[in-house]
Amino acid sequence: MCKIAQNSPTTTSPIIERKGNGNTTMRERQPRREDYTVGWVCALPIELAAAQAMLDTEHSSIRLQINDPSIFILGSIAGHNVVITCLPDGQIGTSSAATVAIQMRSAFPSIRFGLMVGIGGGVPSPEHDIRLGDVVVGRPDNQTGGVVQYDFGKSTSNGFVRTGFLNAPPVILLNAVALLRARHFLGRGTMTEYMEGLKDMPAFTHDRDKNRDVLFEAGYNHAGGMTCEACDKEQSIQRDKREGHDIKVHYGTIASGNQVLKDAHERDRLAAELGGVLCFEMEAAGLVNNFPCLVIRGICDYADSHKNKKWQPYAAGVAAAYAKELLSVIPPGHVERTRPMRRNAPGKLFLVPFQRDGNFTGRDSIMSELGRRYDAAAFERFLSIALVGDKDTGKSQIALEYAYRSPQHVPWLSVFWVNASSISRYRRSYQDIANSLDLPGKDEPAVDIVELVLEWLADEENGPWLVILDNVINVGVSQETGLPVLLEDDVTETIPIFPSFREAKHGSLLVTSRNLEAAISIVGSAENIVHVQPIDEGPRSAIGIGQDMLANLALDSPKDGRTPLSWAAEAGFVPVVKLLLATGKVDVDARDSNYGRTPLSWAAGAGHAEIVQLLLATNQVDINSVDYQNRPPLTWALFNSLERMKPVVKLFLATGQADLNIRDETSDRTALSWVCGMGHLEIVKSLLETGKADVNTIEKYHGRTPLSWAAFDKHQEIMKVLIATGHADLEARDNEEGRTVLSLAAGNGLEAGVRALLETGKVDVNSKDRNRRTPLFWALKNGHQNTALLLEEALSG
């Protein structure tokens, strides 16, 4: 254990202010244990020393429980009361880090967030010029929370599979990082100033001429000895000399594990496998899920065989300096208004009152559509979808199957099932959720149990969740809020709808209902409706026709509003379709009474290219026939996997008759708009090559053009293709926040897309949305440093 301080009574403990000349002065009384809000964790004594040196004021220690072996350094930085601790000497790794974090959280119950500060091994690459003495900060992206544990998972027949997910840093820290990066862009950082304060401490004295930064080729191993004096300098990589002495900070993924990595080939292999990590270390994976924190690492080596300890003090110092500057941009009052860490971090919950249906089959297109939409949201925005269909069409069974599938794709997801068929059942479901969560106040009569659970759902620290709102019957509008509410006679109840959780990026809602109007009022727009129709009888009818074709005298007689050809076309029964067409007695273009869809529409929607070809060859079909949602067969074809979609779209385009600009009623989007958002580059090119696709259609719900959708859904190659046409409106603004294409691309870190826009010379780099936020603001806010640099260059040019 790092024995730095001894426990002493609180009442007589003074505060000691650290002065530059080593003098100390008495100050106000010792803060109470409840006054400490920031936890700082180190792994090594040199890291602890660097942290202690950064304190503006050092406090005396506080008496802990007699059986508590923990020892802490207490002090303040920029008005924040900080607790610093170190792992037991010689006990590094994720498990020790987790233990120390639990002890700190238990001893200081008011800690809001943590900082994991110390040294790490850098991963130099052409994309990231990482050098010794640089700083790496763990930043979340679409795949990780900023830290990935590379040695945790399971062995399978296909090799080692990593499992689990590590949480992202708290929002207050991510906001501070964005602000700090902006300061660094403007040349207003103070890290160098803080490092000056370490110059008088021998342990942190650093001679760059003596301790040279040498990066060797990955295939060249250390020649032996404590230093690299005997190593062949001809095997070193020549790098451009850096200008100035500013400390370079990198933001990205940090890899954490329980072993010291000293192999350059293994370093590069793991880095590539993990999607491009910037640093390797040994403690963060044990912290982040139970101790919400930001991981900050000073680079002391390159995680190769040439690893030595010469750069460790300086690297520890720069990491501590970054942590101090980070705290300096966070107002203490903001920290105090956030919630303390929980003693026990919540795990995932699965509160579904039904067993999985082992006989569930079919519904592939709907299950794929649900998966595609929720995966696209990726907990970056709240998403609500409604399954709408008549009674006994299988809506709840689909929702149940999705409830069981979801945690397989998102292992940390909590799933809650709410029966909305009546107010009493609705409240009972929320009472069950509150009981399972053991929420304070759940048994108090005066507490609104629904509001209590909704408050829990709104808290991002509780992790991502999916609420299934099953069997919604009637919905009204609250006179107080103007928002939709459940309605039964004259009784109303709150619903976790989109407007309530616009900022709850970690939540999603799946609704089932027979009432289309009610469903739309909950999920926000017709675009979020997935229509469910019965399919069980269709294949059986088609099979029956195939078995007794010649005896069937009523081939155009509708069954459940659909003809046998319609059923066979959707089911993909090619022989049956051929037999039906050969009779010459079927209406090839008959529209069913329930949905207004033709056999061509059903075949296209199911991705059956051979059947589409058979129907087109009859010359008796209207290729642009729209259903009751105003969707033509071409649009239906787009809701398949790319492999099933491509041949169908090719067939339609080959006719030269497809109207590419028909808008469906549920989304007001054209075929081009859909595929730009889906990311299907090849289909986009095919549509544009016809010369008939309007590149500037604006759908009415979000106000986005095809180019806006490509930027919003992060498809920059599609952006480049649309921009290259020379016809796309580059300054189109959406309806939601008034953001331009450049703003959306910058906020998503689409460097190639931003560069393509800037190279046109036709975009306003300083355009402001309705909240007066510029593209540069969005790039910095979301941590896209390279994108921000592109915008800075454009602004300065």
N, C-alpha and C positions, 0 to 999 in steps of 0.2 A: 504494500500500500504506500502511496506517496504521502509520507508523513510531513506535512507542511505546517499544520496548525494543531493546537490542543484545545479540547473543549473547555469552556469556562462559563461561569454564570452570566446570564444576559444583563442583569440589572446594573452591573458595574463596568460593562464593556464599553470603552470609548470607540470613536471612529478615528482612524489614522489616515491622514491625507498625505499621499506620496508627493514629495517636492522634487524638483529637478536636481537640487544640490544634496539630496539625501536627508534633509531635515524633516521633522514631523511635527505636526501641531494637533492639539486636541480640538475636536469638533462636537457636533450635536450627538444626541443619544444613538445607541445602536438600533438599527431597524429590527423589527420583529421578523420572525420566520415567515409570517404571512405577507411581508412586504417584498419578498424576492420573487421576481417575475420572469427572469431569464436564466436558463440552465445552459452551462458551457461544459462540454465533455471533451477530455483529452485522453490519449492513449499512452503517451510517453512523458517522462519527467521533463524533457526539453520542451515539449509542447505546453506543459503546465507552467513552466517558467515563463514562456513567451506570453501566455494568457495573463499570468499574474502581473507581468510588466506592463500590460496594456490598461490596467485598472487606473481610473482617475483617482479613486479613493479606495483604500483597503479597509475592510471592517474586521473587527475581532470575530472569532468563531462563536457559534451558538451552541449551547448545550443540547445534545440530542438524547434520545432514549439510551439507557444504560447498556442495553444489548445491541445497540446499533454500532457496527464497526466503522461506519463511513466517516471520512474526513473531507471537509470542504474548505475551499478558499472563498471568502465573501468580499464583495466590494461593489463599486458602482462605475458605470461607464455611460456618459452622456445622459445622466439622470435615471438610468435603469439600474435597479439593484440586481446584481448578477451573482449566481452560484457557480463556482468552478470546481470540477472534480476530475480525478485521474483514475485510470484503470489500475488495479493492483500491479505492482512491479513484476514484470515477467509474464503477466497473464493477458496477452493481447488476443484479439479475435472477436467475433460477433457475439458469442455467449457472454463473455466478460462485459462487453459494452452494454448488452441488454440488462445484465444484473445491476451494473452501476446506475443506469438510467432509472430503473425501478426504485432503487434506494434513494436517488435524488428526488424523484417525484413524490415518494412517500414522505420524505423529511421536509419538503418545501411544497405544500399543497397549492400554492398560488402561482406556480410556474406556468406561464402561458405557452412558451415555445422554447426550443433548444437550438444550440449550435454545436455541431461536431467539427472541431477545428484541429488540424494537425498536418502531417506530411503524407505524401503518396508518391507512387511511381507513375510518371507521365507516359503517354502513348503518342509519340511524334508521328505525324503523317503529312502527306501533301496538303490535306485540307486544314490541318491544325498545326501550326509551327510552335509546338510546345517545347519549352526549354527549362533547364534547371533554374529554380527561383521564381518561376511563373506560379500563378494561382489558378486552380480549377474549382469551379463552383457547380454543384449538382443541380441541374435544371431539368424539369419534367418536359416530356414530349408526348407524342401520341402512343408510344410503346411502353414507356417507363415513367416512374414518378421522379426520375432524376438519379436513382440508385438502382442497380440490378445486382442480385446475388448470383454470381456465375457458377457457384459450386453446389447449388441447392436444386434438387429435382429427383428424377427417378430414372432407372435404367429400363429401356424397352428394347424390343426386337429391332427397332430402328435407331438404336443408340441412346445417348443420354438426352433426356428432355427436361428442360428447366420448368419449374412450376412455381406458382404463387406470384404475388405482386407486392411491391414495396410502395408505400404511400408517398405522395408528393409533399413538399414542404407546405406549411400553413400559408394561407393567402397573404397575411400581413408581411411575411418574409419575402414572398415573391414580388409583392408591390414595392417593398424596399429595394430589392435587387434591381427592378426596373428603374427606380429613381436614381440609384447609385450608378447604374450604367450610363444614364443620361448625363450625370455629373462627369463621369470619366470621358465621355465623348466631347464634352465641352472643356476638358483639361482642368477640371476643378476638384480632382481627387485629392485625398489627404493621406493615402497610404504611405507615400514616401516620407511625409512629415512624421508619421508615427514610427517608421523604421529608424529615423534619425534618433529617436529616443532610446534605441537599443545600442547605439554605437559605443556608449561608455561601459557596456556590459561585455566582458571578455568572451563569454560563451557565445555571443551573437556576432562577434567581430568577423567580418567576411572579406577576404582578399580575393577579388576576382582573377587577378593575374596568377596567383598561386593555385587557386582552386578553379581550374579551367573547366568550362562546360564542353565535354567531348561526347559526341554521339557516334557509336561504332555501328558498322554494318550488322544487320541482324544475324548473319551467319558466322560472325567472328566472336568467339568466346574469350572470356577473361584469361589472361596469361598467368594469373596467380598473384598472390600477395595482397596486402591491405589496400594498395592503391593501384592505379593503372600505369605506373611508371614503366613497367615491362611490356605493356601492350603495344602492338604495332600501330603507330599513328597513321600509317598508310591505309589502314582499314577503317579510318574514321570518315564520317560523312561531312563534306564541306558545306557549310550553311552561310547564307548572307549575314553580315554583321548587322546587328540591330542599331538603329539610331536612338540616341538618348539613353536615359537610365530609368525611365518609367517602368513600373511593375506591370507586366502583362497579365490580364485576367481572361480566362477562357470559361465558357459556359456550355455544359452538356452532360452526358451520362457518365456516372462514376460506377465502376465495377467493384464489388465488395465480395470478399471470401475469407476463408479461414486459413489460407496458406500464403506464405511469402512467394511472390512470383519473381523468378530470377532467370527467365528464359525469354529471349527476344522473339523467337519463332512462336512460342506459346502465347506471348503477349499479343502479337499481331493476329494470330489465328483467332483468339478469343475476342479481340476488339472487333474484327470483321464479323464474326459470328453474332455478336451482340448488337450489331448495327452501328458500330463506330463509337466506342467509349473513349474518353479522354484521359482516364486515370484509373489506377488500381490501388486499392487499400484493403484494410482488414476489419474494420469495426462498424461501418455505417449500416450494414444490413441488419445488425442486431439492434439498431436504435429506431429507425424511422417509423416502423409500424406501431410501436408502443410509446414513442417519445418524439412527437412531431418536431422535426428540426430541419435545418439547412446544413448540408455537408460542404465544408470548405477545406481544400487541400493545397498545401504548398508543395511544389514538385522538387523532390530531393534526389531522384534518380530516374532511370528509364525502364525500370522493372526488367532489367536484363542481368546477365552474369557479371557485369561491371559495377553492380550495386556496391556503394560504400556509404559511410556516414558523414563525409565531409560537408555535404550541403544540408544536412538535417537541421542544424540550428537556424540557418538563414531561412530555409523553407518554412520552418515552424513560425518564424517571426513574421514573414509576409502573410501567412494564413491568418495569424492573430491580428495583424494590422487591418486586413480586409474585414474581419469580423467586427473590429472596433468601428471602422468607418460605416459599416452596415448599421450598427446600433445607433450611430450618430444621426442617421436620417430618419429614424423611427421615433415619432413623438411619444414620450412615456405615457401620456394620457390615452393614446390609441391602444397601447398594450393593456392598460388597466381596464379598458372597456371590453376586451376580449375575454373569452371564457378560459379558466384554468384547464390544464390537462386533466383528463380523467384518470382515476387510479387504475382502472382496468379498461384498456382500449377495446371498443366494441368489435366483436367478430361478426362474420356474416350470419344472417338468420334466414331460415327458409320456413315461412309460416303459410303453408298451403294445406288445406284440410282434406285433400283428396289424394289417393294413390295414383301413380302414373298408369295410364291405360297401355298395357302391354300389347294390345291389338291395334294401336293407332297406326294407320297407314295412309298413304296418299297425302294430299294437300301440299305437295312439294312446292308448287308455285307460291302459295301463301306463306309457307314457312320460310322460303327463300326471301320473299319480299320483306317479311318481318325482320329476318336476320340482317338483310342489306340495310334497311333503314336504321335499325338500332346500332349496327356496327358503324354506320356513317356518322351518327351522332357522337359515338365514342365518349359519352359523358362530357363532351365539350359544350353541349347545349341541351336544355330540357327537351324531351321528345315525348309526345303523346300520340298514340295511334288507336283507332277504334275498329273493331271487327263488327261489321253490320250485316245482318241477314235475317231471313224469316225464322220462325220457330223451328227448332229441330234441324237446323242446318249445320250444327257442329261448332258453333262459335266458342262455347266454353271448353269443348274438347281441344280445340286448337290452342286456346289460351293456356290450358293446363299443360299441354305438350311443350309449349314455348317456355312455360315457367320452369319445367324440368331441364330443358335444354340450355337455358340462359346461363346458369352457373358453370356449365361446362366451357363456355366461351369466356366468361368473366368470373373467375373463381372467387373473387372477393365480393360478389354481388349479393345483396340481401333481397329476398323476394317475399312480398306480402300479398295475400289474397283477401279481397274485400267483397262481401256479398252485398250488392246494391239493389237487390230486388225490392227491399222495403226499408224504411227508416230504422225500424227496430233491428233488423238483421245487419244493417250498415253499422249501427252503433255497437252492436255485439262484436262485430269483426274488429272494430277499433279497440274495444275493451280487451279483446284477446291479444292484440298487438301490444297494447300498453302493459298488460300483465307479463308477456314474454320479455319485453324490454325492461321490466321492473321500473317504470317511470315514476318518479316522485309525484305524488298527488293523484295517482291512478285510482285510489279507493275513496277519494274525497268527493262527497255528493255535489259540492259547489263547482267542481272542476269539469270543464267541457272536455270530455274524453277525446273527441275528434280533434279539437284544437291542440290538445296536449300531444297527440301523436304527430299532427302536422308540423308542430314546432320542432319535434325530433327529426322529422324528415327534412326540414329546411336547413338543418345544421350540417354543413359539408363534412365536418369531422367524423360524422357517423358513417361515412363511406357511401358508395353508390348503391342505389336501390331501384327495384322495379315494383310498382304497385299494380296489381291486376284488379280492375273495378268491374266485377262480373254482373251481368244482367241488369244494366241500367234501364229503367222503364220510362220514368217521366223526369223532366228537368225544367226548372223554372229559373227566374232571374231574381237575385236578391235586390230588394229595394234600397238597402243600405250601401252595398258595394257595387251593384250593377253586374256582378259576376254570376255565372250559372251555379245553381244549387240543386240538390236532389229535392224532388217534390212528391209528396204523398198527401192527398187531400189538401189541407191548409198548412201542413207541417213541412219545413225545409231543413236541409242539412248541408254543411260545407263540403265541397269536393276539392281534392288536390289537383286543380286544373292548371293549365299553362300560365295564365296571368298571375296566379299566386306564386308560381315558382320560376318566373322568368330568369332569375339569377341562380336557381338551383341546378347547376349543370350536372350534378351528380345523380339526378333522379330521372326516371322515365315512368310513363303511365300507359297501360294497355287496357282498353275499355271493350266490353262486349255489350251489344244492344240490338234490339229489333227496331228501335226508333232512330231513323237517320238524322232527323232534326236535332234530337237530344244529343246524339253522338257528336255531331258537328259543333254544337254549342260548347261541348266539353273540350274537344281536341283542337278547336280553334279554326279549322278550315276543312273544306271538303278534300283537300290534298292529303289529309291525314286519315282518310277513310279507306279501309280495305274491305271490299264487298265479299261476302261469303255466300256461296250457293251450294245446294246439295249436289254431291257427286256420286254417292254410293249407287244410286239406281242407274246412272248413265252407263257405266261399263257393263253392268249386268244386262241392260236392255240391248246394248250393241252386240254382246256375245250371243244373246238369244236370237237376234236377227241373223247373225252369221250362221248359226246352227240350222235355222229354218227359213232361209231366205226366200225360196220359191213359194213357200206357203204364206208369206206375209203379204197381205193384199192392201195394207193401209200404211204405206211407207212414209206418207206425209202427215200421218195422224200424230198430233203432238202428245207427248207424255211429259207431264209436269211442265207444259208450255214449250217443250223442245221436241224436234223431230229426231228419229233414229240417226239420221246423218249427223245432226248436231252433236249427239252423244258420242258417236263413233269418232268424229273429228277431234273432239277434245281428248278422248281416251287414247288416241293414237293407234286405233285398230285399222291398219292399212288394208288388209284383205277385206274387211267389212266395208270400208269406204269404197273400194273398187267394185265390190259386188253391188252396192247400192247405186253407184253411178252407172254401172252397166245395164241396170234395169231400164234406164231412161224415164223412170216414173217419179223421180224425186225432185223437189224444188231445191236446187242447189244453193239458192240465195235466200232461203226462208229465214226470217228473223223470229227468234223465240219471243214469247209474250212477257216473260219475266224481266229480261235484261236487254232485249232488242238486239241481240247479237246473232250474226250469221254463222254457218259452219266454218267459213273462212276465218272469222274473228276468233272462234273457239280454237281452231287448229293453230293459228298464229300465236294466240295467248299461251298455248301449251308448248310451243316450240317444235311442232311436228312439221318439219320442212317437206317431207315427202307428200304428206297429205295436202299441204298448201299448194304444192306443185300440181297435184292431181286436180284440185279445185280450180286453179287458175287455167289449166289446160282445157277446161270445159267451155271457156269463154262465156259463161253464164253467171259470173259473179261480179258484183260491184266492189272493186278493190278499195273504194273509199266510203263504203257503207258504215255509218256511225251508229253506235248503240245509244242507250238512254243516257249514258255519261258523255256522249259526243266523242267517244274514242273510236277511231278507225282501226282496222286490223293491224296496220303498221305500228301504231302506238302500243297495242296489246303485245306485239312481238317483242317489245323492248323489255318486258318484265320477265325475262328468262336469263339463264346463265349466258355468258358471251358465246359459248360454244353452240348453244341452241339458237341463239338470237341471230348470229351472223348469216347462216344460210337462208333463213326466212327473209331477213331484210334484203339480202342480195336478190332473192326472187322478186320481191315487190319492186325494187328499184329497176330491175331489168325490164319490167313491163313498160316503163316510161310513163305510167298513168297515175302513180301514187301522188296524192296531194300531201306534200311534206309540211304544210303549215296549218293543218287542222289542229285546233286547241281543244283538249278535253275539258269538260265542265268542272271536274273535281280539282284540277290543279291549274287550269288555264295555260297549260304548257304544250308546246309543239314537240315533235319527235327530236329535233335538234336540241331543244332545251333539256329534254330528259337525258339524252346520252351525254351531253356536256357535264351534267351534274353527276352522272353515274361513272364517268371516267373512261368511256369506251372510245378510245382514240381512233381506232380503225373504222368504226361506224360513223363517227363524226366526219372523217375524211370522205367516206362514201357519200354521205348526204350532201356535203359541200360540193363534191365533184359533179353532181347533177346540175348545179347552178340554179336550183329551184328553192333551196332552203333559205328562209329569211333569217339572217344572223342577228337581227335586232328586235325580235319579238319580245315584248315586255309582259310577263304574266302579272295578273292583278293582285295576287295575294302578298307577294314579297317584293314585287316591282323589279325583278331581276331579269336581265337578258341572258342568252346562252353564255356569253363571256363572263357575266357576273356569277352565274352558277358554277362555271369552271373554277373561278377564283375562290368562291365560297367553299366548294367541296374539294379544293386543293389539287386540281388537275392542271398543272402548269404546262404540260406538253400540249394539251388541248387549247390552253390560252394562246400559246405561240401560233398554233395553226389558225385560230380565229383572227388573231391580230394580223397575220400574214395575208389574209384576204383583202385587207385594205378597206373593208366595208363595216367592220364592227365599230359600234359606238364606244369609244374608249372612256368617255366621261359619264356614262350612264350611272345613275344613283338608285339605290334600292329604296323601298318604301319604309323599311323598319327604322333605320338610323340615318338615312341619307348618305350612305357610304358609297364611294366610287369603287370602280374595279381595282384601282391602285391601292385604295385603303384596305379592301378585302384581301388582296394578295399580300400586302405588307404585313397585315395582322396574322396571316397564316405562314409567314416566313417563306414565301415562294420566290426565291432569289431569281430563278430563270424567268418566271412570269413578270416580276418587277422589272428586271433588266429589259425584257422585250417591250414592255410598256414605255419605259424611259427612252429607249432607243428610237421610238417613233417621233419623239419631240412634240407630241400632241396631248400630253397629260399634264394636269396641274399638280405638281409635286406637293404643293402646300394646300391642297383642297381640304376643307373642313366639313365634317359631318354635322348633324343637328346638335351634337354636344360639343362642337368646335374642336373635335379631335382630328389631328392630321394623320396621314399614313405613317409618318415617323413616330408619332405617339404610339400607334398600334403596334408597330414593329418592336419598340422598346418595351412596351407593356407586356408583350407576350414572349420577350426574351430572344428575339431574332436579331442577333448582333450583326451578322453579315448583311442582312437586308437593310438594317438601319444605316450601315456604312454606305451602301449604294445610294440611299436616299440623301444622306448627308453630302455625298459627292455631288449629287444632282442639284441640291439646294445651294451649295457653295459655287457651283459652276455657273 
